Amino acid sequence: MPYLSEDERKLLLALARQAIISAVRHEPPPQPLPIEGIIAERRGVFVTLHLYGELRGCIGVTESSEAVAQTVVRCAASAALRDPRFPPLRPVHLADVHIEISILSPPVPILPEQIVVGRHGLHVRRGAQRGLLLPQVAVEHGMSRDVFLEQTCRKAGLLGDAWRDAETEIWGFTCEVFAEMDAQP
């Protein structure tokens, strides 16, 4: 997967921060600048928010019909206001929210023995049930490959050992992950 330049990373983080501020203040979202290169490509994107060191929202898509920059704006606003696990961010949180962006490679079928913890993210599919965990989740929680597979299945609403069933599809992807050093409004 091509790597983003430092300028592209800074632009995407700035767009995400402005999208969060606009969403929380109920203002129109920022319009991405004219873009080219990797951030103009259509890729899966996840925006993860942390508040005081704790997860506070994570919204993303595995595939997008928009350029990465537009997808970052949409996912950042949704992570701030629409992650069903958390109440919406409020203006008082803006100075303390920390943004992490993951740009996904296209997902490909992967065998369990090919999974490298910390390198691969997983997307498990079985019928209409879907579950996805980013590569950094396995590292942050000290998961083995089997536990990572089990947790991804559970996220899909399946039994933990559903990954062993031939009807369950396992897709792998890699991510380019980058974050703000310090939260700034």
C-alpha positions in Angstrom: 0.0 0.0 0.0 1.4 3.4 -0.9 2.4 5.6 2.1 1.0 9.0 2.7 3.4 11.9 2.8 3.7 13.9 6.0 1.8 16.8 4.4 -1.1 14.4 3.4 -1.3 13.1 6.9 -1.4 16.6 8.3 -4.1 17.6 5.8 -6.3 14.6 6.7 -5.9 15.1 10.4 -6.8 18.8 10.0 -9.9 17.9 7.9 -10.9 15.3 10.6 -10.5 17.9 13.4 -12.5 20.5 11.5 -15.2 18.0 10.7 -15.5 17.1 14.4 -15.6 20.7 15.5 -18.2 21.5 12.8 -20.3 18.4 13.7 -20.3 19.2 17.4 -21.2 22.8 16.8 -23.9 21.8 14.3 -22.2 23.7 11.5 -21.7 22.5 7.8 -18.8 20.1 7.3 -15.6 21.4 5.8 -15.2 21.0 2.1 -12.0 19.2 1.3 -9.5 21.2 -0.7 -8.7 20.1 -4.3 -6.9 16.9 -3.8 -4.7 14.5 -5.7 -2.6 11.5 -5.2 -3.3 8.9 -2.6 -5.9 11.0 -0.7 -7.9 11.2 -3.9 -8.2 7.4 -4.1 -11.2 5.5 -2.9 -10.2 3.5 0.1 -11.6 2.2 3.3 -11.1 4.6 6.2 -11.7 4.5 10.0 -11.5 7.4 12.3 -11.0 6.6 16.0 -11.4 9.2 18.7 -10.0 9.0 22.2 -11.0 11.2 25.1 -8.8 11.3 28.2 -7.0 8.1 26.9 -10.2 6.1 26.5 -12.0 5.1 23.3 -14.7 7.6 22.6 -15.8 6.7 19.1 -14.8 4.8 16.0 -16.6 4.9 12.7 -15.4 3.8 9.3 -16.0 2.0 6.0 -14.2 -0.9 4.4 -14.9 0.5 0.9 -15.8 4.0 -0.2 -17.3 5.6 -3.3 -15.6 8.9 -2.3 -12.0 10.1 -2.1 -10.1 9.4 1.1 -10.4 13.1 2.1 -14.2 13.1 1.9 -14.5 9.8 3.6 -12.3 11.1 6.5 -14.6 14.1 6.9 -17.7 12.0 7.0 -16.3 9.3 9.3 -14.8 11.9 11.7 -18.2 13.6 12.1 -19.9 10.3 12.6 -17.4 9.1 15.2 -18.0 12.3 17.1 -21.8 12.1 17.1 -23.1 8.8 15.9 -21.1 5.9 17.4 -24.0 4.1 19.2 -21.7 3.0 22.0 -21.1 6.5 23.2 -23.0 9.8 23.8 -22.2 12.5 21.3 -19.2 14.6 21.9 -19.9 18.1 23.3 -18.1 21.4 22.8 -16.3 21.0 26.1 -14.6 17.8 24.8 -13.1 19.4 21.7 -9.8 20.4 23.2 -9.2 17.0 24.7 -10.3 14.6 21.9 -7.4 12.8 20.2 -7.8 11.7 16.5 -6.4 8.6 14.9 -7.0 7.8 11.2 -6.6 4.3 9.6 -6.4 4.1 5.8 -7.1 0.5 4.7 -5.7 -1.5 1.9 -8.2 -3.3 -0.2 -9.4 -6.4 1.7 -8.4 -9.8 0.4 -9.3 -13.4 1.4 -6.9 -14.6 4.0 -6.3 -18.0 5.7 -6.0 -18.1 9.5 -2.4 -19.2 9.3 -1.5 -16.2 7.1 -2.7 -13.7 9.7 0.1 -11.7 11.3 -1.1 -10.0 14.6 -0.3 -6.3 14.4 0.0 -6.3 10.6 -3.4 -7.5 9.5 -6.9 -6.3 10.3 -9.7 -8.7 9.9 -13.2 -8.5 8.3 -15.3 -11.6 9.0 -18.4 -12.2 6.9 -21.1 -14.9 7.1 -24.4 -14.2 5.4 -25.5 -10.7 6.5 -23.3 -10.8 9.6 -20.1 -8.8 9.5 -17.4 -7.9 12.0 -14.3 -5.9 11.6 -11.3 -5.2 13.9 -8.4 -3.0 12.9 -4.8 -4.4 13.3 -4.0 -2.1 16.2 -6.9 -3.6 18.3 -5.1 -6.9 18.5 -1.9 -5.3 19.7 -3.6 -2.9 22.1 -5.3 -5.9 23.8 -2.5 -8.4 23.6 -4.5 -10.8 21.5 -3.1 -14.0 19.9 -4.1 -14.8 16.3 -6.9 -17.2 17.5 -8.3 -14.7 20.0 -8.2 -12.0 17.3 -10.2 -14.2 15.0 -12.7 -15.1 17.9 -13.2 -11.4 18.8 -13.8 -10.5 15.2 -16.4 -13.2 14.9 -18.1 -12.1 18.1 -18.1 -8.5 16.7 -20.1 -10.0 13.8 -22.6 -11.5 16.2 -21.2 -15.0 15.5 -19.9 -17.6 17.9 -16.2 -17.2 18.7 -15.2 -20.3 16.8 -17.2 -19.4 13.6 -13.9 -18.6 11.8 -13.3 -22.4 11.7 -16.5 -22.9 9.6 -16.0 -23.0 5.8 -19.1 -20.8 5.4 -17.4 -17.9 7.3 -15.3 -15.7 5.0 -12.2 -14.2 6.5 -10.7 -11.1 4.8 -7.5 -9.4 5.7 -6.2 -5.9 5.1 -3.4 -3.7 6.3 -3.6 -0.1 7.5 -1.6 3.0 7.5 -2.3 4.4 10.9 -1.5 7.9 12.1 -2.7 10.2 14.8 -2.3 13.7 16.2 0.5 14.1 18.7 -1.5 16.5 20.9 -5.2 17.3 20.6 -5.7 20.9 19.6 -9.0 22.6 18.9 
